[in-house]
Amino acid sequence: MSEDSLIVYEQQMVKIDSAIRWLIKKAEAKCALLVDKDGHLITRQGFTQTLDTTALAALLAGSFASTREIARLVGEPEFSVLFHQGKKDHIHISLVNDQTILAVIFDDRTTIGMVRLYCREASEKLNDVFSEPPPDTDHPGLDVDFARTAESRIDDVFSG
């Protein structure tokens, strides 16, 4: 796992899913996906049954990677929002932070302005979640001496 890999804990996932459900409701969108910069799907909410969300996640990350290069070529640090308009469905894609991308799929029941507004607010909520310190991962039932002994034994097995 690379040093800048995204780690999301269960307690954070509850808050992330809640923020995305809030976004879908407020923006009257069909669905939303949160993807990491490597193209891994973190979560999806809404009507995603007919979508290949795994492929979509990878393509979203790839799209932002190429857009980053386009921005560099025209002298911009990066473009933080992409919008694709279709005949019936549209997609708004935005950077939440350096590690995550938020994609919202919506139709003509709402407007791009509403989607942009609520994406910005949801991104703030998501950044608050990502900036929280990690939950206490100590295991209260695990004896410290046992852990040290086990670590020593594992070292012996793999070093000798």
N, C-alpha and C positions, 0 to 999 in steps of 0.2 A: 504494500500500500504506500503510495507516495506521501510525502510530508504534508502536502496541501490537500489531501483527500478529505472529503466531507464526511463527517460522522454525525449521524442524527440518532438521538436517543428516543426511546418510546414516549417519554413525557413530552418531548419536543414535538413528536409526530402528532400527538393529540392536538396541540396548539396550532401546528401547521395545517392540519386537515380542517380545523375549525376556521382558520383565517381564509382558506380557499373556498370553503362552503359559503362563508359570509360574502366573499367576492362574487361568486356565481349568483347568489340571491340578489344582492344589491345591483349588480350590472345586468341582471336578467340574461346571463350567458348560458350556453348549453353545457359547457364543461371547461375545466382548467387542468393543466398539468404543471407540476413543478419538476424540473429536470436539473441534474448537476452538469457542470461544464464538460464532463466527459461523456455525456449522452445517456446517463443512467436515470431512469425514471425514479423519482423520489416518492411522488404520490400523484394520484389523479382523483378528481371529484367530478360529479355530474354524470351526464349521459355519454359514457365512453365505450359502451359495449360494442359498437360497430367500428371502433377505431383500433388500428394496430398501434397501441400506445408505446410499445417497445421500439418499433421502427420510427415512430414519430419523435420520440425522445432523442434518438440518435441523430435524426435529421435536423432537429432544432439546434442541437449543439453544433453540428457541422455548419449550419447556416450562420450561426453567430461567429464561429471561427473564421469563416470566409468574409463575413461582414467586418470583422475586426481588421482584416488585411485591407479591405477596401477603404475603411476609415483612415488607416495609416497612409495609404497612397494619396488620399486627398487632403492630408494634413490634419485630420481629426484624431483625438485620442481614441475614441470609439463611438459607435452609434449604439445607443442604449435601448432603442425601440425599433421594432420592425412591424409592418402591417401589411397583410395580404388580403385583398378584397376579391371575393368570388361572386358568382351569380346569386347564390343563396346563403352561403356560409363564409365567414371572414375569420381571420386569426390575428390576434394582437400578441406580439411576443416581446417581452421586456426583460432586461437584466434586473435581477433582484439585488445581487451583490457580485463579487468576483467569482463566486462558485455556483450560483444558481440562476436559472432562467425560468420565467413564468410565461406560459402560453395559455391564452383564453380563446376558445372558439365560440362564436356567437353568430346570430343571424339578424335579420332586419327588425326584429322585435325591440332592439335596443340600438344605441348609437355608439360610434367610435368614441365620442366624447365621454359618455358614461363609462365605457369600458376603461378608457385611459385613467379617468378620475379614480375609479375603484381599484384599478391595478396599482396605482401609486400608493393608495392607502393600504392595500393588502401587502405591498412590498415593505412598507414601513413596519407593519405588524410582523412580517416574516423576519425582517432584519432584527427586530427585538428578540425574537425567539432564538435566532442563530447567535446573537451576542450574549445570551445567557451563559453563565458558567455551566460546565457539564454537571449532571447530577452526580451525587455521591455514588461511586461505583464499588465502594468497599463492600465486601460480603461479611456481615456481622457474625455469621456462623463459622467462618473460616479462621482457624487459629493461625496466628502469625508464625509461630514456631513450625507448625506443619507446612506452611507455605515455603518457608526458608529451606526446610529439609527436602521438600519435593523439588524445589528449584535446584538444590545441590545435586540431587540424584539425577535429574534430567541432564544437568551439565556433565556429570560423570558418564552417563550413557552415550551422549553425543560427542564427547571430546576424547574418549578413550577407546 
